[in-house]
Amino acid sequence: MKVSELQPREVFTIFDEITKIPRPSKKEEKIRQFILDFAKAHNLEAKTDAVGNVAINIPATPGCENAPKVILQGHMDMVCESNDKSFDFTTTPITTIVEGEWVRADGTTLGADNGIGVAAGLALLTDPNVKHGPVEALFTMDEETGMTGAFNIGEGMIDGDILINLDSEDDAEIFVGCAGGVDTVCTFKYNRTFAPKDFHYLKISVLNGQGGHSGGDIHLGRANANKLLCRFLFDVSRNHEVVLSEIDGGNLRNAIPRAAHAVVGVHASKKDDIAAMFNRYVADVKDEYADIEPTLELKLETVDMPDFCVDSETSTAVIRAIYSAPHGVVSMSRDLEGLVETSTNLASVKMGADSTIVVTTSQRSSVDSRKWDIANQVEAHFLLAGATVTHGEGYPGWKPNMNSPIMKIASDAYRELYRVTPAIKAIHAGLECGLFLEKYPHLDMVSFGPTLRDVHSPSERMHIPAVERFYEQLKLTLAKVAELKK
């Protein structure tokens, strides 16, 4: 079965079109034009701002003109992760596969985060069977790598009373809070040295980890490929001279790194010792992660002598710093059972053309002071290793309002439809809601969506029946709001 044939057809037809549109973060021109063309084709009022956000307004159903105005909000970009390093997300459509009750992509992220939210918002704007008050749909850009759209939303783009964020990932759960976050970037400057001729050169690779969302999946204890790689390199360096020529791992700040590799040299007389150490290391890792990393691979290959190596002082500092850097859950919330309060993700390691090695980390917390505490701990750690450290601007969390009227309406709608009371939760991942609340403190906000799993990784998948429940909940929620008066 094709994705466009799934129910609800009005949502999946649009989602199918969206998967064919390249939309990496900061390169949303094509998806933005698709949304503008959609509005024009349906005679809807659309506007954009200087950074590229799009807002579409529709008038109320006759008789509901005095109801509060609802903003439906999602983001246009997607996380681009692929098992095939040559896959070009700027030109190549996503190939979707329907597998039982799930939709997934063929070896890449699916982009249901947040393509399904955009599809549902567009479908609702044109659905003749929905009773609603005034509605505006807001589609933001660059949520995944900087929340640029939410940070810089133009004056007059929205003027609603209620905001429904369509970027959550769990059926039968309603979110009323989220963590804030900040990135910390640590840069090592190195000198090039000649590769020793009497050394044997090896490529050590960590491949096919589960990865996942650095907010939603950080508590699952999945392997961090950067940490696993440097764990072995540190062990080798304790007893053998090691020269580092190349290191690379992870990609995005908000994805747990699934793969990493390094090219190193050891004295030719020690290559058999290193191979034996590696075999023991692989056995240990496989045993440690047997239940949670079924596809994880570790490889050791002989390679040609490289053109240069990193100076020994910087090589040692980088390996030690990455191996010992904090990663994972730092603390759990004392207010909401089961919620991660604070975490850090050692996201990526990249070599630059300017003789730099750049380590990017991402910190999250639902407590602003704890967010900066862990960011400063990461800074202190890498300063001790000789790196220079900078922090991003960061984004605020969204403090839960347990008296929210729209929370109660959305909860009642789900219970009325499915005889199940949805759980009320906060999420450790970042949503744009905190930024909207800073700019529009009067907003009453809630977030809900269908079940997605393994987002930000090529294992990303979406539960088909949950999409229908999500859309029906959204329609009934709007109908209930339409009965209210301002």
C-alpha positions as CSV (number, residue, x, y, z in Angstrom):
1,M,0.0,0.0,0.0
2,K,1.2,3.5,-0.7
3,V,1.4,6.2,2.0
4,S,-1.1,8.4,0.0
5,E,-3.7,5.6,0.3
6,L,-3.6,5.5,4.1
7,Q,-6.3,6.9,6.4
8,P,-7.0,9.7,7.1
9,R,-6.5,10.2,3.4
10,E,-6.6,14.0,3.6
11,V,-3.6,14.0,5.9
12,F,-1.6,11.2,4.3
13,T,-2.0,12.6,0.8
14,I,-0.3,15.8,1.9
15,F,2.3,14.0,4.0
16,D,3.2,11.9,1.0
17,E,3.8,15.0,-1.0
18,I,5.9,16.5,1.8
19,T,8.2,13.5,1.9
20,K,9.1,14.2,-1.8
21,I,10.2,17.7,-1.0
22,P,13.9,18.2,0.2
23,R,13.8,20.2,3.5
24,P,16.9,20.1,5.5
25,S,17.2,22.7,8.3
26,K,18.1,26.2,6.9
27,K,17.2,25.0,3.4
28,E,13.4,25.1,3.6
29,E,12.8,27.1,0.3
30,K,11.1,24.2,-1.5
31,I,8.8,23.2,1.4
32,R,8.0,26.9,2.1
33,Q,7.0,27.3,-1.6
34,F,4.9,24.2,-1.4
35,I,2.9,25.6,1.5
36,L,2.5,29.0,-0.2
37,D,1.3,27.2,-3.4
38,F,-1.1,25.1,-1.3
39,A,-2.6,28.3,0.2
40,K,-2.9,29.9,-3.2
41,A,-4.6,26.8,-4.7
42,H,-7.2,26.8,-2.0
43,N,-7.7,30.6,-2.0
44,L,-6.3,31.0,1.5
45,E,-4.7,34.1,3.0
46,A,-0.9,33.5,3.5
47,K,1.9,35.7,4.6
48,T,5.6,35.3,5.3
49,D,8.2,37.1,7.4
50,A,11.8,38.0,6.9
51,V,13.2,34.7,8.1
52,G,10.8,32.6,6.1
53,N,8.0,31.5,8.5
54,V,4.6,31.1,6.8
55,A,1.2,31.9,8.4
56,I,-2.1,31.0,6.8
57,N,-5.5,32.3,8.1
58,I,-8.9,30.9,7.7
59,P,-12.2,32.5,8.9
60,A,-14.4,30.9,11.4
61,T,-17.2,28.5,10.6
62,P,-20.4,30.6,10.3
63,G,-21.7,31.2,13.8
64,C,-18.3,30.7,15.5
65,E,-16.8,34.1,14.7
66,N,-16.5,35.1,18.4
67,A,-14.6,32.0,19.5
68,P,-11.0,32.3,20.6
69,K,-8.5,32.2,17.7
70,V,-6.5,29.0,17.6
71,I,-2.9,28.8,16.2
72,L,-1.9,25.4,14.8
73,Q,1.9,25.3,14.8
74,G,4.5,23.0,13.3
75,H,8.0,23.3,11.7
76,M,9.0,22.9,8.1
77,D,12.5,21.4,8.4
78,M,13.6,17.8,9.2
79,V,16.6,16.1,10.7
80,C,18.6,14.5,7.9
81,E,20.3,11.2,8.9
82,S,21.0,8.4,6.5
83,N,22.7,5.0,6.5
84,D,24.1,5.9,3.1
85,K,26.6,8.8,3.5
86,S,26.2,9.7,-0.2
87,F,22.4,10.4,0.2
88,D,21.8,14.0,-0.7
89,F,18.9,15.4,1.3
90,T,19.0,18.7,-0.6
91,T,17.9,17.0,-3.9
92,T,16.7,13.5,-3.2
93,P,13.1,12.6,-2.1
94,I,12.5,10.3,0.9
95,T,11.4,6.8,-0.1
96,T,8.6,5.7,2.2
97,I,7.7,2.1,3.1
98,V,4.4,0.9,4.7
99,E,5.2,-2.0,6.9
100,G,2.1,-3.3,8.8
101,E,0.9,-0.5,11.1
102,W,4.0,1.6,10.6
103,V,5.4,4.0,8.0
104,R,9.2,4.2,7.7
105,A,11.8,5.5,5.2
106,D,14.2,3.4,3.2
107,G,17.5,3.9,5.1
108,T,16.9,7.6,6.1
109,T,15.0,9.6,8.6
110,L,11.3,9.7,7.6
111,G,10.7,13.4,8.4
112,A,7.5,12.7,10.2
113,D,9.1,15.1,12.7
114,N,7.5,17.4,11.9
115,G,6.1,16.6,8.4
116,I,3.0,14.9,9.9
117,G,2.3,18.1,11.9
118,V,2.5,20.2,8.8
119,A,0.3,17.8,6.9
120,A,-2.3,17.7,9.6
121,G,-2.3,21.5,9.8
122,L,-2.7,22.0,6.1
123,A,-5.4,19.3,5.9
124,L,-7.4,20.9,8.7
125,L,-7.3,24.3,6.9
126,T,-9.2,22.8,3.9
127,D,-11.3,20.1,5.7
128,P,-15.0,21.1,5.2
129,N,-16.2,18.8,7.9
130,V,-14.5,20.7,10.8
131,K,-16.4,23.2,13.0
132,H,-13.9,25.8,14.2
133,G,-13.5,29.4,15.2
134,P,-10.9,31.6,13.6
135,V,-7.8,29.6,12.9
136,E,-4.2,30.5,11.8
137,A,-1.6,27.9,10.9
138,L,2.0,28.8,11.6
139,F,4.8,26.9,9.9
140,T,8.3,27.8,11.3
141,M,11.7,27.3,9.8
142,D,14.9,25.8,11.2
143,E,13.5,24.3,14.4
144,E,15.9,21.4,14.5
145,T,19.2,23.4,14.4
146,G,18.5,26.6,16.1
147,M,14.7,27.4,16.3
148,T,15.5,30.4,14.0
149,G,11.9,30.8,13.0
150,A,10.5,30.9,16.5
151,F,13.3,33.2,17.7
152,N,12.7,35.7,14.9
153,I,9.0,35.5,14.2
154,G,7.9,38.6,12.4
155,E,5.6,41.3,13.9
156,G,1.9,40.5,13.2
157,M,2.5,37.0,12.0
158,I,0.2,35.5,14.6
159,D,-2.4,37.1,16.9
160,G,-4.3,34.1,18.3
161,D,-5.3,33.2,21.9
162,I,-4.6,29.5,22.0
163,L,-1.6,27.6,20.4
164,I,-1.7,23.9,19.6
165,N,1.8,22.7,18.8
166,L,1.7,19.7,16.5
167,D,5.2,18.4,17.2
168,S,4.8,15.7,19.9
169,E,5.4,12.0,19.4
170,D,3.2,10.0,21.7
171,D,-0.5,9.0,21.2
172,A,-2.7,9.4,24.2
173,E,-0.3,11.9,25.8
174,I,-0.7,15.7,26.0
175,F,2.3,17.8,26.7
176,V,2.2,21.0,28.7
177,G,5.9,21.7,29.2
178,C,9.3,21.1,27.7
179,A,13.0,21.5,28.4
180,G,15.1,24.4,27.4
181,G,18.5,23.9,25.8
182,V,21.9,25.3,24.8
183,D,24.7,24.1,22.6
184,T,28.3,24.2,23.7
185,V,31.0,24.1,21.0
186,C,34.6,23.1,22.0
187,T,37.4,23.7,19.5
188,F,40.9,22.3,19.5
189,K,43.6,23.8,17.3
190,Y,46.3,21.4,16.2
191,N,49.6,21.4,14.3
192,R,50.2,19.0,11.4
193,T,53.1,16.6,11.8
194,F,54.6,14.0,9.5
195,A,53.1,10.5,9.7
196,P,55.8,8.2,11.1
197,K,57.0,5.8,8.3
198,D,57.6,2.9,10.7
199,F,54.0,2.9,12.0
200,H,51.1,0.8,10.9
201,Y,47.9,2.7,10.2
202,L,44.4,1.6,11.1
203,K,40.9,2.8,10.7
204,I,38.7,2.1,13.7
205,S,35.0,2.5,13.1
206,V,31.8,2.4,15.2
207,L,28.8,1.8,13.0
208,N,25.0,1.3,12.9
209,G,24.2,2.4,16.5
210,Q,20.6,3.1,17.3
211,G,21.2,6.8,17.8
212,G,17.9,8.7,18.3
213,H,16.7,12.0,19.6
214,S,19.0,13.5,22.2
215,G,15.9,14.6,24.2
216,G,13.4,11.9,23.8
217,D,15.8,9.0,23.8
218,I,18.6,10.1,26.0
219,H,17.3,8.1,29.0
220,L,17.5,4.8,27.1
221,G,21.2,4.4,27.6
222,R,22.0,3.9,23.9
223,A,25.6,3.9,22.8
224,N,27.4,7.1,21.9
225,A,29.7,6.3,19.0
226,N,32.1,9.1,19.8
227,K,32.5,7.9,23.4
228,L,32.9,4.2,22.3
229,L,35.6,5.2,19.8
230,C,37.7,7.2,22.2
231,R,37.2,4.7,25.0
232,F,39.2,2.2,22.9
233,L,41.8,4.8,21.7
234,F,42.4,5.9,25.3
235,D,42.9,2.2,26.3
236,V,45.4,1.8,23.5
237,S,47.2,5.0,24.3
238,R,47.8,3.9,27.9
239,N,50.4,1.3,26.8
240,H,51.3,2.2,23.3
241,E,52.3,5.3,21.3
242,V,49.4,6.4,19.2
243,V,49.3,9.0,16.4
244,L,46.0,10.4,15.4
245,S,45.4,11.4,11.7
246,E,41.6,11.6,11.4
247,I,38.6,11.6,13.6
248,D,34.9,12.1,12.8
249,G,31.7,11.2,14.6
250,G,28.1,12.1,14.7
251,N,26.4,14.9,12.8
252,L,23.6,16.8,14.5
253,R,23.6,18.4,17.9
254,N,20.2,16.9,18.7
255,A,20.9,13.4,17.6
256,I,22.8,10.7,19.7
257,P,25.8,9.8,17.4
258,R,25.3,6.5,15.7
259,A,28.7,6.3,13.9
260,A,32.2,7.5,14.4
261,H,35.7,6.6,13.1
262,A,39.3,7.5,13.5
263,V,42.5,6.8,11.6
264,V,45.4,6.2,13.9
265,G,49.0,4.8,13.7
266,V,50.8,2.5,16.1
267,H,54.3,1.1,15.8
268,A,54.4,-1.7,13.2
269,S,55.7,-4.1,15.9
270,K,52.5,-3.5,17.9
271,K,49.8,-4.1,15.3
272,D,49.1,-7.7,16.5
273,D,48.8,-6.5,20.1
274,I,46.3,-3.8,19.0
275,A,44.2,-6.3,17.0
276,A,44.0,-8.6,20.1
277,M,43.0,-5.6,22.3
278,F,40.3,-4.7,19.7
279,N,38.8,-8.2,19.7
280,R,38.5,-8.1,23.4
281,Y,37.0,-4.7,23.3
282,V,34.4,-5.7,20.8
283,A,33.4,-8.6,23.0
284,D,33.0,-6.3,26.0
285,V,30.9,-3.8,24.1
286,K,28.7,-6.4,22.5
287,D,28.0,-7.8,26.0
288,E,27.4,-4.4,27.5
289,Y,24.9,-3.4,24.8
290,A,23.4,-6.7,23.9
291,D,19.8,-5.7,24.7
292,I,19.8,-2.2,23.3
293,E,22.2,-2.1,20.4
294,P,21.4,-5.1,18.2
295,T,22.9,-3.7,15.0
296,L,26.0,-2.0,16.5
297,E,29.3,-2.8,14.6
298,L,32.9,-2.2,15.5
299,K,35.6,-2.5,12.7
300,L,39.4,-2.5,12.5
301,E,40.9,-2.1,9.1
302,T,44.4,-1.5,7.8
303,V,44.8,1.7,5.7
304,D,47.5,3.5,3.8
305,M,49.9,5.9,5.5
306,P,48.1,9.3,5.8
307,D,49.5,12.6,4.5
308,F,49.8,14.0,8.0
309,C,49.0,13.4,11.7
310,V,47.8,15.7,14.5
311,D,50.5,16.8,16.9
312,S,50.8,14.4,19.9
313,E,49.8,16.9,22.6
314,T,46.5,17.7,20.8
315,S,45.8,14.1,19.9
316,T,46.1,13.0,23.5
317,A,44.0,15.9,24.7
318,V,41.2,15.2,22.2
319,I,41.1,11.5,23.0
320,R,41.1,12.0,26.7
321,A,38.5,14.9,26.6
322,I,36.0,13.0,24.5
323,Y,36.4,9.8,26.5
324,S,35.9,11.5,29.8
325,A,33.3,14.1,28.8
326,P,29.8,13.8,30.4
327,H,27.1,12.4,28.3
328,G,23.6,11.2,29.1
329,V,21.1,11.9,31.9
330,V,22.4,14.2,34.6
331,S,19.4,14.3,36.8
332,M,15.7,13.3,36.9
333,S,12.8,15.7,37.7
334,R,11.6,15.8,41.3
335,D,8.3,17.3,40.1
336,L,7.2,14.9,37.4
337,E,7.9,11.2,37.9
338,G,9.9,9.6,35.0
339,L,10.8,13.0,33.4
340,V,14.5,13.6,32.7
341,E,15.3,17.0,34.1
342,T,18.8,17.6,32.8
343,S,21.0,15.9,30.2
344,T,23.9,16.4,27.9
345,N,24.7,15.0,24.5
346,L,28.2,14.6,23.2
347,A,26.9,15.1,19.6
348,S,29.7,15.4,17.0
349,V,33.4,15.5,16.4
350,K,34.5,17.2,13.1
351,M,37.9,18.1,11.7
352,G,38.0,21.5,9.9
353,A,40.1,22.6,7.0
354,D,41.7,25.2,9.3
355,S,43.5,22.6,11.4
356,T,40.8,22.4,14.0
357,I,38.9,19.6,15.7
358,V,35.4,20.8,16.8
359,V,33.4,18.9,19.4
360,T,29.7,19.9,19.6
361,T,27.6,19.2,22.6
362,S,23.9,19.9,23.5
363,Q,22.6,20.5,27.0
364,R,18.9,20.3,28.0
365,S,17.0,21.0,31.2
366,S,13.6,21.9,32.4
367,V,15.3,24.1,35.0
368,D,17.1,27.0,33.5
369,S,19.8,27.3,36.1
370,R,20.6,23.5,35.7
371,K,20.8,23.9,32.0
372,W,23.6,26.5,32.4
373,D,25.2,24.5,35.2
374,I,25.7,21.4,32.9
375,A,26.8,23.7,30.0
376,N,29.4,25.3,32.3
377,Q,30.6,21.9,33.5
378,V,31.1,20.9,29.8
379,E,33.0,24.2,29.3
380,A,35.2,23.6,32.3
381,H,36.0,20.0,31.2
382,F,37.1,21.1,27.7
383,L,38.9,24.1,28.9
384,L,41.1,21.8,31.1
385,A,41.9,19.9,27.9
386,G,43.1,23.0,26.1
387,A,40.1,23.7,23.9
388,T,38.4,27.1,23.4
389,V,34.7,27.0,24.3
390,T,31.6,28.9,23.2
391,H,27.9,28.6,24.0
392,G,25.0,29.2,21.7
393,E,22.2,31.6,22.5
394,G,20.1,28.7,23.8
395,Y,16.3,28.6,24.1
396,P,13.9,28.7,27.0
397,G,11.9,25.8,28.5
398,W,8.1,25.8,28.7
399,K,6.9,25.7,32.3
400,P,3.8,23.5,32.8
401,N,0.5,25.2,33.5
402,M,-1.6,22.5,35.1
403,N,-4.7,24.9,35.0
404,S,-4.5,25.3,31.2
405,P,-8.0,25.5,29.7
406,I,-6.8,24.1,26.3
407,M,-5.2,21.2,28.1
408,K,-8.5,20.2,29.6
409,I,-10.3,20.7,26.3
410,A,-7.8,18.5,24.4
411,S,-7.9,15.9,27.1
412,D,-11.7,15.8,27.1
413,A,-11.7,15.4,23.3
414,Y,-9.4,12.4,23.4
415,R,-11.4,10.8,26.2
416,E,-14.7,11.4,24.5
417,L,-13.4,9.8,21.2
418,Y,-11.5,6.8,22.7
419,R,-12.7,6.4,26.3
420,V,-9.1,6.8,27.5
421,T,-7.9,9.7,29.6
422,P,-4.6,10.9,28.0
423,A,-1.6,11.3,30.2
424,I,-0.6,14.9,31.0
425,K,3.2,15.3,30.7
426,A,6.2,17.5,30.1
427,I,8.8,16.4,27.5
428,H,12.6,16.5,27.8
429,A,12.9,17.4,24.1
430,G,12.8,21.1,23.1
431,L,9.6,22.6,21.6
432,E,9.2,26.1,20.2
433,C,6.5,26.8,22.8
434,G,8.8,28.4,25.3
435,L,9.9,31.0,22.7
436,F,6.3,31.8,21.8
437,L,5.4,32.2,25.4
438,E,8.2,34.7,25.9
439,K,6.9,36.8,23.0
440,Y,3.2,36.2,23.6
441,P,2.7,35.6,27.4
442,H,-1.1,35.5,27.1
443,L,-1.0,32.3,25.0
444,D,-2.7,29.2,26.4
445,M,-0.7,26.3,24.9
446,V,-0.7,22.5,24.5
447,S,1.2,20.0,22.3
448,F,0.0,16.6,21.0
449,G,0.7,14.4,18.1
450,P,0.8,10.7,16.8
451,T,3.2,8.1,17.9
452,L,6.7,8.4,16.4
453,R,9.6,6.2,17.3
454,D,13.4,6.6,16.8
455,V,13.1,10.1,15.4
456,H,16.4,11.8,14.3
457,S,17.7,8.4,13.1
458,P,17.2,6.2,10.0
459,S,15.0,3.9,12.2
460,E,12.4,6.7,12.5
461,R,8.8,5.3,12.0
462,M,5.2,6.5,12.5
463,H,2.3,4.5,13.8
464,I,-0.5,4.7,11.2
465,P,-3.6,4.2,13.5
466,A,-2.2,6.9,15.8
467,V,-2.3,9.4,13.0
468,E,-6.0,9.0,12.6
469,R,-6.5,9.4,16.4
470,F,-4.4,12.5,16.4
471,Y,-6.3,14.1,13.5
472,E,-9.7,13.3,15.1
473,Q,-8.6,14.6,18.4
474,L,-7.4,17.8,16.7
475,K,-10.7,18.3,14.9
476,L,-12.8,17.7,18.0
477,T,-10.6,20.0,20.0
478,L,-11.2,22.8,17.5
479,A,-14.9,22.1,17.6
480,K,-15.0,22.4,21.4
481,V,-13.0,25.7,21.3
482,A,-15.5,27.0,18.7
483,E,-18.2,26.7,21.3
484,L,-16.4,29.2,23.6
485,K,-16.7,32.9,23.6
486,K,-13.7,35.3,24.0
